[in-house]
Structure formats: structure tokens, C-alpha cells
Amino acid sequence: MRTLISCVLVTMSLSACAGVPKDMSKFQELQTFEHGVVFPANRSLTHAEDGVALADGRLLVGDWKHGLVTISETGEIRPFGDFTGAGFKTKPAPNWGSPNGISFEPDNRHVLVADITTGAIYRVDTRTETTTRIYDHSFGVNAVVRDSTGAIWFTQSTENPEGKGSEARMFAAVERLGDGAVFRIAPDQIGKAKPIATPMVTGLDFANGIAVDERRGRLYVNEIAANRTLSFDVDLQNGRIDNKTVLANIVSPDNAELDENGRLWITSPFGNEVIVVDPDTGAMKTVFQPTPEMQRLFCSHKYNSRSFEGPILLHYISDIDN
């Protein structure tokens, strides 16, 4: 969730926060983005939180009004998928939805969409735009991923039930309520009328971004209110995780994504930066942090963070996917 606070700038260096190892060899070829751009230029998105890049160059991002929208390279936006037909509702309905985490399945065709105010998980076919509501959680779902066995993993940031007050209850969890969790839906549960999700990790302080690292046999979870990224050993075939460790101490770690080289990209809304972590050593590098002028625009009334911050981070995350 990138809009907990519209404008917070953390000035301490990450190395001071985390005791970063000196081995930075995996970052030698990594490009640093020194400047940002407003994309789309007309700021026409409504709470863009996460997204992926489609093969044709369009971005597919979450949107409060439509569920998902695509953005062309020229900035044109159109609704994507039949979210209304799948039960998605917008304000002022008391059970209005708020699409949050978005991720490709291993087939690179279907995407999963997590709703942080209703607890719904949607599956969308990016070729046909067929949209199916495949699971309803008791509380909001922040981020969701699917592994190669077909299992679905998702984070519950806090115990915010669907309906009036869901968003307010979610924001209250910034005070470290300790009711965040990681759940797994086993492959044999997918497609059932009422799939069962099994809690795998509990007691987290606002569980956020999640990534499955099948190459290393690990699961990464961002614990935003505790300012840390957790790592677990994971047995995907048997659905077991253990050996909880702290991979990195990062100011407000939010969304997480692995690149093709196995590096973990993490956004920090309070630190106002994008960080890349080497999962083998814990070494970190900041690759995007707005210049003072760009930061001023972030905080100004003209470019408020609700419609501005998400597209900027998505612009750079799309480069990772390509």
C-alpha cells in the first residue's frame, strides 16, 4: 500500500539501517534511475497500486473504478476485464473494492488480483479478459502470487473485514497490531466453490509484498510496519515453510518482485525509493529515489501521491519485467 501517508521522506541511508554487507558484485551492471516522469501525463488513474507489463508494451494496473485498466505507451487508458460481472463494486457501495497486488501466474497469461478491502482474489485471462472471482478471504488481501505447483500464496495485512470501516481498520494496522499473516491455497483447493486457505505465518506487522523464489527455495514477505523483509525456506511440493530469518531491514518495504537474475526489487513508500536486494547476501542498492524537485512535486497539491506515485513506480517496475 503506497498511500498510507501522502508525503514522508526518510533521509537516513539504508546502509545505516541495515548493516549492508560489502559484497555488491551483483549490482555492477544494474542501472540506477535518477529521474522520474509522470505517467500517464494526465494523471487519470485512480489509486494505482501495482501492475505488470503485457507483451505488447501496455501496462496493466489496478484501478478503484474498474478493477484493472491498461495503459498504452502513449498514456491512453481503458478498462480491462469484466470485474463488475465478477462481483466488483465501487464507491459509494459499503463493500467497495480496492485492487491492490497484481501478479502474473507462471503461464504468463493469467494474472491474479488481490483486493485489500473486500478480501477477494480475482483471476483474469489477459487474452480473453475473462474475469473470475476465485476466492473470498475473511479479511483484506494485500498481495498474491502463484507458484509452479499451482498453489496460491497471499498476504493478509490485518484483520479488516469487508464492508464499512474496512479501509479505516486497515490503516489502523500501521500501529503494528500484529495480526498480519501469510496464507496458502493448495492446488487441490483451486476451483472449489469455497477453497480453504491455510495460515502459514501469523503475528506479522502489516504483511505486504510477497515473492516466491523457486530457484533458491525461499519465500519473501515484506513486513511494512516492522521495517523488514523476511525470508523463509519453502517446500513448494509439500506446502511447508520454516526457518524464518530477516533478509533485510528496509524502511517500510511494500511491493516485492524478483527479476530474471534472482534479485529482489522492493518499493519503500516512506523512504520514497526503489531498492534492489541480493537474496544471497542481503546487500542492497537504491536504484530510484526522486530528486528534490521531483519530491516537491510528490508532495504538492498539483501532483498528489494518490494519482502520481503509483504510475511512477510502475513505470520503472515495467522495465524490470521487460
Secondary structure, DSSP 8 states (H G I E B T S, - for coil): -TTSSS-----S-HHHHHT--S--GGGTT---B-----SSTT---SS---EEE-TTS-EEEEETTTEEEEE-TT--EEE-S-TTTTT---TTSTT---EEEEEE-TTSSEEEEEETTT-EEEEEETTT--EEEEEE-SB----EEE-TTS-EEEEE-S--BSSTTHHHHHHHGGGT-S-EEEEEE-GGGTTSSS--EEEEEEEESSEEEEEEETTTTEEEEEEGGGTEEEEEEEETTTTEEEEEEEEEE-SS---EEE-TTS-EEEEETTTTEEEEE-TTT--EEEEE---HHHHHHHHSSTT-HHHHHHHHHHHHHHHHH-
